[in-house]
């Protein structure tokens, strides 16, 4: 079985879905670690992560999943 996946740059419209992926994965992977309030995380993704960093999403059959952002130093041509 194969499925088509489209990788694309994230836009502001993806920020909330990306924040949800981060919130769920961090809760699952590190349940004992206290984290910021969900609303603060969503705001951070919308106003900092997606707007200031190179972020990518993978879309499969009309849905999207987030890939973690790369810091500027890890991007080609940025240092």
Number of C-alpha atoms within 10 A of each C-alpha: 2 4 7 9 14 12 15 12 13 21 14 12 10 19 23 18 17 24 22 17 16 18 17 11 12 15 14 10 9 11 10 9 9 9 13 9 9 12 11 12 18 20 14 16 23 21 13 12 22 22 15 13 16 17 21 21 22 17 15 13 9 8 9 19 15 21 16 14 16 13 13 13 9 11 11 7 7 8 7
